[in-house]
């Protein structure tokens, strides 16, 4: 029986959303091809790309005839389709586990992501792009993120990981934004000053799957994975 064709992921690993998908695929031992999208040349607005990603963003994802475009949905799909390989508990193995993971994924998407993504852009990307930083926006979102991390600090005092005692998608989904913020920005202390959050970050960022994504960000592969 022939091995299944690799899934296709479109977009640069430096994208936080693309990085989320790549970490999931690596955790699940799913073969993939990482395909570049030259946004500077407008490739993300071409009709053939918009058929896969109607909003003209990254990532876009193909698995044979199936296409998906939202990183958290892609990650759940990968976990469910490839349930019996790689990290089998990444999206839970029963309804209660899945519900616990889902609620913390929602917390990431609704509470953590908005302020952290503003800070990632302002502190990590704006300087590279020679864009003037908005100090008021930075202060506002730093305060918002601090409140979220206070909740996380309490939770992680009760539980090793956000959804329980095992690493799951709930934790993985925080990796991309936190990586940028902890490494080389002025808000790293938001994480390192909270004992339980710091311990959690040290654990989840030490996973081999994430180390591989970080390496891809430093030196994007020139070949198909």
N, C-alpha and C positions, 0 to 999 in steps of 0.2 A: 504494500500500500504506500503510495507516494506521500511524502511529507507535505503538509499544507503550505501554500504559498505564504511568504512573509506578509504581514500587514504593512500598510504604508502610512507613514506619519509625515505630513507636510509642515515645514516651518523650522526656524532656527532653535537649537537647544538653549540659547540665551533667553528665549521667551519663557516667562514663568509658566504659562499654560502648556507649552510644548514640553517643558521639563517635567511637569506633573504627569503627563502621559508616558513619557519615556521611563520615569521611575516605576510606574505601574507595570509597564511591559517587562522591565528588567526583573521586578519582584516576581512576576508570573512566568518568567522564562519563555516569553513569547518572541519568536523571531520577527524582526521588523526591518523595514527600509526607511531611513530618514532622508527625506527629499527636500532640497532647498526651495525656498520661495523668496525671490528677490523683490522685496517690497519697494526698494528704491527705484526699481524699474517698472513698478506697477503690476507685477505678475499676479498679485493678490486681487486685482480688479478685472482680470481677464475672464471672459465668459466661461471658459472651460474650468477655471478654478472656482468661480462662483457657483457652478453646479454642485460642487462638493461642499463649499463653505459660503453660504449665501450672504454672509455679512462681510466677506472679504477680509477675514482676520486669520490668525493661526491659533491652534492647529486645525488642519483638516485631516481626516482619517478615513482610510479605505481598508476594508476586509473583504476581498473578492468583490461581490456586487453591493456590499453594504457601505454606506458613507455616513459619517457622524462628524460633528463640528464643535462640541462643547467639551472641554477637557475633563470635567468631573463626570459627565455622562459617558464619555469614552472610557474612562477608568472603570466605572461600574460595569460597563459592557464587557470589557476585557476580563474582569474578575469573574463575571457570571459565565461567559463563554468558555473560559479556560479554568474552570473551577477546580479541576483535578490535577493541575500542574502548578509548579512553583509554590509560592506562599498561599496555601489553601485557605487560610483564615483571613486574607486581606480585606475581604468584604463580608466576613462573617459566614457561619455555617448553619445558622438557624434564624428564625424571624426576630427574636429578641436581640441577638448580636447585630443583625443588620439594622434594626431600628436604632440601636445605640450608636452605631457607626454613622448612620444617616443624620441623626440629630447633631452630631459634632461636625459632620460635613456641612450641614446647614449653618452651624455657628461659624465655621471657617468662611463660607461663602457670604453670609449676611453680616457678620460682626467683625471678623478678623481681616478679611480681604479688602474691604473698602479703605480703611485707613492705612493698612500696610502697603497696598498697591500705590496709593498716593505718595507715600514716603519712599517707596522703591523708585518711582519715577523722579521725584524731586531730588533725592539724595544720591542715587546710583546712576540714573540715565541722563538727567538734565545736564550734569557737568560734562559728560562725554559728548553730548549733542550740542554743547555750547549754548544751552538755554538758561536764562536767568532763573534762579531758584526763588520761590515764593515763601519767604520766611513765615508769614502769617499762616499760610496753608500747612507748612511743616509743623508749627507749634500746635495748631488745631488738631491735626491728625495724630500727632505724638500723644496728645492728651486722650484722644479717643482710643488709641491702641493700648495705652497704659491701663485703661478701665477694663478692656477685654482681657489683657494679660493678668489682671488681678483675679478675674474669674478662673482663668486657666491655672493660676498658682494654687487656688483653693482645690480645684478639681485634681490637680496632679499631686496634691498632698494626700489624696485619698486613693488614687489609682496610678499605676505605673505609666499608663498611656491614657489618652483622652477617652476612648470608648471602653476601656477595661485594662486587663493585664497583658494584652498582646498588641503588638504593632499592627495598625490597620490603615485603611485609606484615610481615616479621620486624621491620623498623624501625618501620613505621606503628603496630604494636600497642603500642609503648612510649609513644607520644605522649600519650595522655590522662592517665595517672598522672604522668608526668614533668612535664607542663605545670603541674599543681598544685604539685608539690614544688619545682620550680625557681623558680617565681614566687611569692615571698612566704612561704616557710616557712623554718624554722631548719635544714633539711637540704639546702638548695640546694647547699651546698659539697660534698656527696657527689658531685655531678655536675661542678661547676665546678673542683674541685681535681684532677680527673683529665684530663690534657691531651687524650687521644684521645676520651674520653667527651664532654668539653665540645665539641670540634670536631664530633663526630657529632651531638650535640644541636642545635648551632647550625645545622647543615645540614638536619636533618630537620624542625626546627620552623619553618624558613623556607619550606617548600613552600607554594605557593598554596592547595592543598587544605586544609592544616592552618590556615592563616591564616583561611580562610573559616569553618572550624569554630569557631575561637576567637571570631570575630566573632559567630557565631550564639549562642555561650555568653553573650556580653556583652549581646546584644540578640536574644533568640529571635524568629524570624520569625513574623509574625502571618498570613502567607499560605502557601499551599502552594508548595513549591519545584518 
